[in-house]
Amino acid sequence: MAAGEAKSVLFVCLGNICRSPIAEAVFRKLVTEGNIENKWVIDSGAVSDWNVGRSPDARALSCLRNHDIQTGHKARQVTKDDFLTFDYMLCMDESNLRDLKRKSNSVQNCKSQIELLGSYDPQKQLIIEDPYYGTDEDFETVYQQCLRCCKAFLEKPH
């Protein structure tokens, strides 16, 4: 990456209240701890518009607090501009991937590299399952997957 040129990543899931805000917060913490905040633009979004403006799920916030991470994120839907501005769109499952790739086809000059966040998991857990209908344990599983994947993604050359 050229001196002073920030890279950008958008974490994406279905509703932007569980998985993607966890991934965003985890990545933000890793970047802050690495003292490289000026090298990254970080956000998260949803393929759906169901939760626009809402805070993350209470269980997601509780899970993040258990790991000393705070977030003030409000859910938002992915826009056409996101495909032009973000270097990476990292999503959680095949449905998100299909939706993003379909939407990207209608965007001229799409800049985003669209991938599964789980493709970076050293434990090869490709899919980060939606914990919405699950338990606190399921949110912890999402956190651990996001942590492994975000560390590996950050370590790759950009």
Disulfide bonds with the S-S distance in Angstrom:
none
